[in-house]
C-alpha cells in the first residue's frame, strides 16, 4: 500500500522541527532564569504595593531582569516574610515591605515565626514615609497644637490601621508628648479609618503621606501635623510637631527591600547599588517626591542599622504601653 503523502515527513524537516522545539525550550529556560520575584507584604492598590510597582520597571532594567510582583498580604507582613524564608536561596526572590513587618512585629508578637535579624538579609532602603495627622475639614483645629488643646478639653478619638501599626504608635507618641489620652480606635486597614475621618465619626488619623496625599489635596481631610524632623515638599505648609513644641512625635514608616538570609553578598550588593541608582533617577524620583515620599536608597549596612535602631525604639514603646496584638 502506498504511503499517504500527507504523513510523510522528511528527515531534514524533522530535524528542523526538533531544533525549533529545543531552541524554544532554551529561550523559555533563559527567560525563567532571568526573572526575579518581588514579594509585597500588602494587597494590591495600597501605598506599599503602588511604590513597589513604580520601582520594578526601572529596577528591572538596571539589573537586566524582569521583576514580577507577588502579593502576600496578612499578619502585618508575617506571611510574606515566611514565604521569603521558605524559598530557595537563589537570589531571585526579594521582599518589598514597610517598617512594621520587620521593625515592629518583633516587639509586638511574643512568638514570631521568623526573625528579621536572622532570617532576612537587608538590601536597601527605598523611601522614607513620615506620618501626617489628618482631621475632618470641619474640625476647628487648624494645626496639631490646636488639636491637642481640644483633646485637653474633651475626649477625642483617633483611628489606626490596626493595633500595633505605625499609625497607632504615632498616636501613642503624641499622647506621651503632650500628656493627653486620645482614645485609640483600631480598624482593619487604613481605608476604613480614613473614611470615618471624612465622615466625622472619629477625630483624627495618622497615616503615610502617600496614602493620604490625594485626600489632602482634594480637601477631603485636613493635614495639621507632621511626625518628622523636617517639613515635606508635598505639603510644605504643614508644620512638624517639633516646630509646634511637641517633642518625640517622630514616626518614619520606611519602605525597604530584603532578601533571604544566605543570599550571596554579590547579589545583595548588585541589587542595593541598582536601587540606590534608580530612586534618584527621573521620572521615579519626581513621582516619589510628588506623592510625599523621600527617595533614600541605602547600603545594606545602613538598612541594617536603621532596622536595629527602630526595632529597639518600637519595642520600648510597645512594652511601656502594654500593647498586645488583636
C-alpha positions as CSV (number, residue, x, y, z in Angstrom):
1,X,0.0,0.0,0.0
2,X,1.3,3.4,-1.0
3,X,2.1,5.7,1.9
4,X,-0.1,8.7,2.4
5,X,1.9,11.7,1.2
6,X,0.4,13.9,4.0
7,X,2.1,11.9,6.8
8,X,5.5,11.5,5.2
9,X,8.0,13.8,6.9
10,X,11.4,14.1,5.6
11,X,14.3,13.6,7.9
12,X,15.6,17.1,7.2
13,X,12.2,18.6,8.1
14,X,12.0,16.6,11.3
15,X,15.4,17.9,12.3
16,X,14.2,21.5,11.7
17,X,11.1,20.9,13.9
18,X,13.1,19.3,16.6
19,X,15.7,22.1,16.6
20,X,12.9,24.6,16.8
21,X,11.4,22.9,19.9
22,X,14.8,22.8,21.5
23,X,15.5,26.4,20.8
24,X,12.1,27.4,22.2
25,X,12.8,25.4,25.3
26,X,16.2,27.1,25.7
27,X,14.6,30.5,25.4
28,X,12.0,29.7,27.9
29,X,14.6,28.3,30.3
30,X,16.7,31.5,29.9
31,X,13.6,33.7,30.5
32,X,12.7,31.8,33.6
33,X,16.3,32.1,35.0
34,X,16.2,35.8,34.2
35,X,13.1,36.6,36.2
36,X,13.1,38.0,39.8
37,X,10.1,37.8,42.1
38,X,9.4,40.8,44.3
39,X,7.1,39.7,47.2
40,X,5.0,42.5,48.5
41,X,3.7,42.3,52.1
42,X,0.4,44.1,51.4
43,X,-2.5,43.8,49.0
44,X,-2.7,45.4,45.5
45,X,-3.7,49.0,45.4
46,X,-2.2,50.2,48.7
47,X,0.7,52.6,49.1
48,X,3.3,49.8,49.6
49,X,2.1,48.0,46.5
50,X,1.9,51.2,44.5
51,X,5.5,52.1,45.3
52,X,6.7,48.6,44.5
53,X,5.0,48.7,41.1
54,X,6.7,52.1,40.4
55,X,10.1,50.6,41.3
56,X,10.0,47.3,39.4
57,X,10.3,48.6,35.8
58,X,13.4,50.9,36.3
59,X,15.0,48.4,38.7
60,X,14.5,45.5,36.3
61,X,16.1,47.5,33.5
62,X,19.0,48.4,35.7
63,X,19.5,44.7,36.7
64,X,18.8,43.3,33.3
65,X,15.9,41.1,34.6
66,X,12.2,41.0,34.6
67,X,10.7,41.6,38.1
68,X,7.3,40.1,38.8
69,X,5.3,41.3,41.8
70,X,3.7,38.6,44.0
71,X,1.4,40.0,46.7
72,X,1.4,38.1,50.0
73,X,-0.7,40.1,52.5
74,X,-1.6,39.2,56.0
75,X,-0.2,39.1,59.5
76,X,1.3,42.7,59.2
77,X,3.8,41.2,56.8
78,X,4.4,37.9,58.6
79,X,3.0,35.8,55.7
80,X,5.3,37.5,53.2
81,X,8.3,37.1,55.5
82,X,7.7,33.4,56.0
83,X,7.2,32.9,52.2
84,X,10.6,34.5,51.6
85,X,12.3,32.5,54.3
86,X,11.0,29.2,52.7
87,X,12.2,30.0,49.2
88,X,15.4,28.5,47.8
89,X,18.4,30.8,48.4
90,X,18.9,31.7,44.7
91,X,18.9,35.5,44.9
92,X,15.8,35.5,42.6
93,X,13.3,36.3,45.3
94,X,13.3,39.7,47.1
95,X,10.9,41.3,49.6
96,X,9.5,44.8,49.5
97,X,8.0,45.8,52.8
98,X,7.2,48.7,55.1
99,X,8.9,49.1,58.5
100,X,6.1,47.4,60.5
101,X,6.7,43.8,59.4
102,X,10.4,44.0,60.3
103,X,10.8,46.7,63.0
104,X,7.5,46.5,64.9
105,X,6.4,42.8,64.8
106,X,9.4,41.6,66.9
107,X,8.2,43.8,69.8
108,X,4.5,43.2,69.2
109,X,4.3,39.5,69.0
110,X,5.5,37.2,71.8
111,X,6.1,34.4,69.3
112,X,7.1,35.3,65.7
113,X,7.6,32.6,63.0
114,X,10.5,34.5,61.6
115,X,13.4,36.6,62.9
116,X,14.2,39.7,60.9
117,X,17.7,39.7,62.2
118,X,18.4,36.1,61.4
119,X,16.1,35.1,58.5
120,X,16.4,38.2,56.4
121,X,19.3,39.9,54.6
122,X,19.0,43.8,54.3
123,X,19.4,45.1,50.8
124,X,18.4,48.8,50.7
125,X,16.0,51.4,52.0
126,X,13.8,52.7,49.2
127,X,11.9,55.6,50.7
128,X,11.1,57.4,53.9
129,X,7.4,57.8,54.6
130,X,6.7,60.0,57.6
131,X,3.3,60.1,59.3
132,X,0.9,63.1,58.9
133,X,-2.0,63.8,61.2
134,X,-5.2,64.5,59.4
135,X,-8.7,65.5,60.6
136,X,-12.1,66.3,59.2
137,X,-12.1,69.6,57.3
138,X,-14.8,70.9,59.7
139,X,-12.7,70.3,62.8
140,X,-12.0,73.7,64.4
141,X,-8.3,72.8,64.9
142,X,-6.1,74.1,62.1
143,X,-2.8,72.7,63.5
144,X,-1.7,70.0,65.9
145,X,-1.3,72.4,68.8
146,X,-5.0,73.4,68.5
147,X,-5.9,69.7,68.2
148,X,-4.1,69.0,71.5
149,X,-5.9,71.9,73.1
150,X,-9.2,70.3,72.1
151,X,-8.1,67.0,73.5
152,X,-7.4,68.6,76.8
153,X,-11.0,69.9,76.9
154,X,-12.9,66.9,75.7
155,X,-12.4,63.3,74.8
156,X,-11.1,62.7,71.3
157,X,-10.7,59.6,69.2
158,X,-8.1,58.6,66.7
159,X,-8.3,55.7,64.3
160,X,-5.4,53.4,63.1
161,X,-4.9,50.7,60.6
162,X,-4.7,48.2,63.4
163,X,-3.3,47.6,66.9
164,X,0.5,48.0,66.9
165,X,0.5,49.6,63.4
166,X,2.6,52.7,62.7
167,X,-0.4,55.0,62.9
168,X,-1.3,53.5,66.3
169,X,2.3,54.0,67.6
170,X,2.4,57.6,66.3
171,X,-0.8,58.3,68.3
172,X,0.8,56.8,71.4
173,X,3.9,59.1,70.8
174,X,1.6,62.1,70.6
175,X,-0.2,61.0,73.9
176,X,3.2,60.9,75.6
177,X,4.5,64.1,74.1
178,X,1.6,66.2,75.3
179,X,0.3,64.2,78.3
180,X,-3.2,63.5,76.9
181,X,-5.2,60.4,76.4
182,X,-6.7,60.2,73.0
183,X,-8.8,57.1,72.6
184,X,-7.5,54.6,70.1
185,X,-9.9,53.1,67.6
186,X,-8.3,50.2,65.6
187,X,-9.5,49.4,62.1
188,X,-8.7,46.6,59.7
189,X,-6.6,48.7,57.4
190,X,-6.2,52.4,56.7
191,X,-9.0,52.8,54.2
192,X,-11.9,52.5,56.7
193,X,-10.2,54.7,59.2
194,X,-9.8,57.5,56.5
195,X,-13.4,57.0,55.5
196,X,-14.5,57.6,59.1
197,X,-12.4,60.7,59.4
198,X,-14.1,62.1,56.3
199,X,-17.5,61.2,57.8
200,X,-16.5,62.8,61.1
201,X,-17.0,59.5,63.0
202,X,-13.5,59.8,64.5
203,X,-11.5,62.9,65.3
204,X,-8.2,62.1,63.6
205,X,-5.8,59.6,61.9
206,X,-2.1,59.3,61.4
207,X,-1.0,57.9,58.1
208,X,1.7,57.8,55.5
209,X,1.7,60.9,53.3
210,X,1.5,58.8,50.0
211,X,-1.7,57.2,51.2
212,X,-3.3,60.5,52.2
213,X,-1.9,63.0,49.7
214,X,-4.9,62.6,47.3
215,X,-7.4,63.2,50.2
216,X,-5.4,66.2,51.4
217,X,-5.1,67.9,48.0
218,X,-8.8,67.4,47.3
219,X,-9.8,68.9,50.6
220,X,-11.5,65.7,51.9
221,X,-9.2,65.8,55.0
222,X,-7.1,68.5,56.6
223,X,-3.4,67.9,57.4
224,X,-2.4,69.5,60.7
225,X,0.9,68.0,61.9
226,X,3.9,66.1,60.6
227,X,5.7,63.4,62.6
228,X,9.1,64.2,61.2
229,X,12.2,66.3,61.8
230,X,11.6,68.5,58.8
231,X,8.7,69.6,56.6
232,X,7.7,67.7,53.5
233,X,7.8,69.2,50.0
234,X,4.5,67.7,49.0
235,X,2.7,69.5,51.9
236,X,5.1,72.4,52.7
237,X,2.6,74.4,54.8
238,X,2.1,71.6,57.3
239,X,4.3,72.2,60.4
240,X,6.2,69.4,62.2
241,X,5.3,68.5,65.8
242,X,8.8,69.7,66.8
243,X,8.0,73.2,65.3
244,X,4.9,73.3,67.5
245,X,6.8,72.4,70.6
246,X,5.8,68.7,70.8
247,X,9.0,66.6,71.0
248,X,9.1,62.9,70.4
249,X,6.5,62.6,67.7
250,X,8.8,61.2,65.1
251,X,7.5,58.3,63.0
252,X,9.0,57.0,59.8
253,X,7.2,54.1,58.1
254,X,10.2,53.5,55.7
255,X,9.9,51.1,52.8
256,X,12.8,48.7,52.1
257,X,13.9,45.6,50.2
258,X,15.2,42.5,51.8
259,X,16.4,39.1,50.6
260,X,16.5,35.7,52.4
261,X,19.4,35.3,54.7
262,X,22.2,33.4,52.9
263,X,21.7,35.2,49.6
264,X,25.1,35.9,48.2
265,X,26.8,39.2,49.0
266,X,27.4,39.8,45.3
267,X,23.7,39.5,44.6
268,X,22.8,41.8,47.5
269,X,25.3,44.4,46.6
270,X,24.2,44.4,43.0
271,X,20.6,44.9,43.9
272,X,21.4,47.5,46.5
273,X,23.5,49.6,44.1
274,X,20.7,49.4,41.5
275,X,18.1,50.6,43.9
276,X,20.3,53.5,45.1
277,X,20.7,54.5,41.5
278,X,17.1,54.2,40.2
279,X,15.4,56.0,43.1
280,X,17.4,59.1,42.3
281,X,16.6,59.0,38.5
282,X,13.7,60.5,36.7
283,X,10.8,60.0,36.4
284,X,10.8,57.8,39.5
285,X,12.4,60.4,41.8
286,X,9.9,63.1,41.0
287,X,7.0,60.6,41.2
288,X,8.0,59.6,44.8
289,X,8.5,63.2,45.9
290,X,5.2,64.4,44.5
291,X,3.5,61.6,46.4
292,X,5.2,62.7,49.6
293,X,7.9,60.0,49.8
294,X,11.5,60.8,50.2
295,X,13.7,58.6,48.0
296,X,16.6,57.3,50.1
297,X,18.4,54.3,48.7
298,X,20.9,52.9,51.1
299,X,23.7,50.3,51.5
300,X,22.8,47.0,53.2
301,X,24.7,48.1,56.3
302,X,22.7,51.4,56.5
303,X,19.4,49.5,56.3
304,X,20.6,47.0,59.0
305,X,21.5,49.9,61.3
306,X,18.1,51.6,60.7
307,X,16.3,48.3,61.4
308,X,18.2,47.7,64.6
309,X,17.5,51.3,65.9
310,X,13.8,51.2,65.1
311,X,13.3,47.7,66.4
312,X,14.6,48.9,69.8
313,X,12.6,52.1,69.7
314,X,9.2,50.4,68.9
315,X,9.8,47.5,71.3
316,X,10.3,50.1,74.1
317,X,7.1,51.9,73.3
318,X,5.1,48.7,72.9
319,X,6.3,47.4,76.2
320,X,5.6,50.8,78.0
321,X,2.1,51.0,76.6
322,X,1.4,47.2,77.2
323,X,0.3,46.9,73.6
324,X,-0.7,43.4,72.5
325,X,-1.9,42.2,69.1
326,X,-5.6,41.9,68.3
